[in-house]
């Protein structure tokens, strides 16, 4: 078995609101290179908080996240930000494209932020827009794109720096069924063709056919894990 690319041990997040809210409770998870992990559960079960912890967007109350041998607890805020830029791709429910940039400029931005040269950025941007079927919309601003088109650009942006893992939080939650299916198919294609590792939090059961592992959460805890056959895993 290959060594995990991403893992967390006894991950716990408590928010100091009122009497305190335990949003994530002692979660243990391992993700192998090339896996497609689906996190499912009702609203408020902790899926988004878990993704934020796995991506270094938030710090846990206790426990550890390790990405490609890097322990988050040992990283400064600047080191954590650098790690996010280079090793993690994020896809959000509401796209989060910068409105003053074109589709191509949004995709290029992560590469420019890590200092890639102009020619490489231009080539990679064109390749990614082609893969998500958005080359003909490259010069359009986000407000000129449909929701499904914006999310396809967001997927391209998440993949720009060839991240170790893509974390997607309800990526089809703001789309109609046809656009949502197209985004799911994009994830599946990048996973199958390029071995891209995905961790996706979603209510959309359509993702199950692509997942190698399904993680069920309830009230902040992982209550069950299944492989793609439906068999319960340790």
Secondary structure in CASP SS format (residue, H / E / C, confidence):
PFRMAT SS
TARGET T0000
AUTHOR 0000-0000-0000
METHOD secondary structure of the structure
MODEL  1
X C 1.00
X C 1.00
X C 1.00
X E 1.00
X E 1.00
X E 1.00
X E 1.00
X E 1.00
X E 1.00
X E 1.00
X E 1.00
X E 1.00
X E 1.00
X E 1.00
X E 1.00
X C 1.00
X C 1.00
X C 1.00
X C 1.00
X C 1.00
X E 1.00
X E 1.00
X E 1.00
X E 1.00
X E 1.00
X E 1.00
X E 1.00
X E 1.00
X E 1.00
X E 1.00
X E 1.00
X E 1.00
X C 1.00
X C 1.00
X C 1.00
X E 1.00
X E 1.00
X E 1.00
X E 1.00
X E 1.00
X C 1.00
X C 1.00
X C 1.00
X C 1.00
X C 1.00
X C 1.00
X H 1.00
X H 1.00
X H 1.00
X H 1.00
X H 1.00
X H 1.00
X H 1.00
X H 1.00
X C 1.00
X C 1.00
X C 1.00
X C 1.00
X C 1.00
X C 1.00
X C 1.00
X E 1.00
X E 1.00
X E 1.00
X E 1.00
X E 1.00
X E 1.00
X C 1.00
X C 1.00
X E 1.00
X E 1.00
X H 1.00
X H 1.00
X H 1.00
X C 1.00
X C 1.00
X H 1.00
X H 1.00
X H 1.00
X H 1.00
X H 1.00
X H 1.00
X H 1.00
X H 1.00
X H 1.00
X H 1.00
X H 1.00
X E 1.00
X E 1.00
X E 1.00
X E 1.00
X C 1.00
X C 1.00
X C 1.00
X C 1.00
X C 1.00
X C 1.00
X C 1.00
X C 1.00
X C 1.00
X C 1.00
X E 1.00
X H 1.00
X H 1.00
X H 1.00
X H 1.00
X H 1.00
X H 1.00
X H 1.00
X H 1.00
X H 1.00
X H 1.00
X H 1.00
X C 1.00
X C 1.00
X C 1.00
X C 1.00
X H 1.00
X H 1.00
X H 1.00
X H 1.00
X H 1.00
X H 1.00
X H 1.00
X H 1.00
X H 1.00
X H 1.00
X H 1.00
X H 1.00
X H 1.00
X H 1.00
X C 1.00
X C 1.00
X C 1.00
X H 1.00
X H 1.00
X H 1.00
X C 1.00
X C 1.00
X C 1.00
X E 1.00
X H 1.00
X H 1.00
X H 1.00
X C 1.00
X C 1.00
X H 1.00
X H 1.00
X H 1.00
X H 1.00
X H 1.00
X H 1.00
X H 1.00
X H 1.00
X H 1.00
X H 1.00
X H 1.00
X H 1.00
X C 1.00
X C 1.00
X C 1.00
X C 1.00
X C 1.00
X C 1.00
X E 1.00
X E 1.00
X E 1.00
X E 1.00
X E 1.00
X C 1.00
X C 1.00
X C 1.00
X C 1.00
X C 1.00
X C 1.00
X C 1.00
X H 1.00
X H 1.00
X H 1.00
X H 1.00
X H 1.00
X H 1.00
X H 1.00
X H 1.00
X H 1.00
X H 1.00
X H 1.00
X H 1.00
X H 1.00
X H 1.00
X H 1.00
X H 1.00
X H 1.00
X H 1.00
X C 1.00
X C 1.00
X C 1.00
X E 1.00
X E 1.00
X E 1.00
X E 1.00
X C 1.00
X C 1.00
X C 1.00
X H 1.00
X H 1.00
X H 1.00
X H 1.00
X H 1.00
X C 1.00
X C 1.00
X C 1.00
X E 1.00
X E 1.00
X E 1.00
X E 1.00
X E 1.00
X E 1.00
X C 1.00
X C 1.00
X E 1.00
X E 1.00
X E 1.00
X E 1.00
X E 1.00
X E 1.00
X E 1.00
X C 1.00
X C 1.00
X C 1.00
X C 1.00
X E 1.00
X C 1.00
X C 1.00
END
